[in-house]
Amino acid sequence: MVDALLTPEQQKYLELARKFTREKILPVAAQYDRTGEFPWPVVEAAREIGLHCMTAPRAYGGPELDSVTISLIMEEFAYGCAGIATTLGGNGLSSYPVLIAGTEEQKKLFFGRLLAGGLGAFALTEPGAGSDAGAVSTSARREGDEYVINGTKCFITTGAMADIFIVFASTNPTMKARGLSAFIVEREREGISIGHEEDKMGIRASNTVEVRFNNVRVPADHLLGKEGEGFKIAMQTLDMARPIVGAIAVGVARAALEECIDYVKSRMDGTKPLSANQAVQFRIADMAMKVEAARLMVRRALALKEAGVPYSKESAMAKAYASDVAMEVTAEAVEIMGAVGYSKDSRVEKLMRDAKITQIYEGTNQIQRIVIANNLLRS
């Protein structure tokens, strides 16, 4: 079905992602959810059709897709499996700091790795620094022409599989958030090790681990921007990433809605299908309105980004609203489908588990409300 709000190029990528999801993700989504294994065949298949690193500039051989197009693709991937979508979106998240602050040489290094088939990881979160990025305790000490990085990161997406990291560390602990800096760190550098792997409720196809840095030496030219600019880079990155989380949430909610519609049309209530019940019809209508509203909020936030105007408030709104909708719609689908929906044989059971993380990662929805309120009350 043609979406009149999209350009022909965007429609082309939407159809490509939909076909990929139908052929490569949906058939294996339940298997990866059960096993928690990393979906290497799906990642390789995405690379083969050019959807492995969607943000990479054309100058380095990438597709350089606009943000709205990326959101369309991510919604489709998440419709198939939010865990696989999170994995395939990891290269985008780790790319944003390089796009924001990277030099020509840094971009060549980073995107060269990714476009050759590698994976990137964004390493900000720590055991004592989740929502408060200023509490990061990982340190980076300057020694001559190098920085020496020490610390532990946790909940790092694709951390065990990454070829290259973006690591946030403090170069001046007394300055708290203003002492934070960002670094490109290659996986093979001595002193990097992988710790605990999370056994998660949802997005089980996504690898989530602890990454440890023990006297890891990186050249001084691996610093992104200047010392003390890490917090700004991190916040700009999250502004860019949050609507993409919103797109993942929309994909999950849309899948739950469609599963529920199929169920109520086929489930007989006496002599009539359950879909003939007006109370059920109203619930389905409310679910559909929320999904559509969430999608439009995501697209608007990213359209503002592409126009080069401030969009931090809209980014937070899109992420918070879409992820709340994903949780509401999946829970509603489980409730309408009753025991069938609650069974692990049902797809909506997985969708409900996957939905929850969209309210948490890339900044909890409580943090999003702080961002929104600060923007509204600033003047």
C-alpha positions, 0 to 999 in steps of 0.5 A: 500500500502506497503511503502518500506522505512518503517520497518514491525513494522512501516508499522503495526502502519501506517495501525493501524492509517489508520484504526483508522482514517477511523473508528473513526476520519473521520466520526466525523471530520465535527461535531467537527469542527462545534461544537468546542466540545472536542473529548472525544470519539476519545481520549478514543478510541485512548487510547484503542488501545495504541495510547494515549501516544506514547512517554511513555517508555516501563519501565512505560508501554508505547509503546515507539514508535520511532519518525518516527513511531509517524510521520506516525501515526500523518500524518494519524490522521491529514488526518482525522482531524488536530484538533483531531490530535493536541489533540492526539499529546498533550501528546507527546509534554508535554512528551518531557521535562520529557524525556529530563530532568526528574528523575526516580521519575518524569517519574513515576509520569508523565507517570503514569498519562498519561498512566492511561488515563490522558492528559498532557499540555505544558505551555510555551506561554504567552500574552507577550511571544510567539516567544520570550520564554525569555520574560516569566513573570510567576514566580516560587519563592523558599520557603523552599521545595516548589516553588510558581508559579504565572502567566498566560499562553495562547493558551495552547493546551488541557489546560482545560482538562489536568491532569498534566502540564509542566509549564515554569516559571522564577526563576531568572527574571534578567537572562531573558532566562537563568533564565527560569525553567521547572516544573511538576504541577498536575492539582489538585493543589490549585490556578490553574484556566482556563480562556478564551477559544479560538474560533479558525478559524481551529483545532476547535476540539482542546481545546485551553485555558488560564491557570492561576497560583495563588500562586500554590505550588509545591514540589521542586522535581517537578523542571525538571533539574536545575534552569535556564535550562528551556530555553534549555529544551524548545528548545530541546522540540520544536526541537523534536515537529516541525517535528511532526507538519510537519507530521500533515501538510503533512496529511492535504495537502494529504487530500486536494490533494486527495479531489481535484483529486476526484473532477477533475476526476468527474467534467465535463468540456463540454464533458470531465472531468476536469482532462483531462485539461493539465493545471489542470494536471500540478497543480495536479502534482505540489501539489503531488510533494510538498506533497511527498517532505514535507513527506520526509523532515519530515522523514529525520529530525526524522531519524537524531534524532533517529540516535542521531546526530544534527537535529535542522536545519532539524527539522526547515526545515521540519516544515516550508516547510511542513506547507507552503506546507499545506497552498499552497496545500489546497489553490490550492485545494480550487481554482481548485474546485472553488465555491464547494471548497469555500463552507462549505459543502466541506472538503477542506474548513476545510482543508484550515482553519486547515492548517494555524495553522501549520505555526504558532504553535511550532514556527512560520515559520519566527522563523524557518527561523531564526533557519535555517539561524543561523545554516547555517551561524554559521561557 
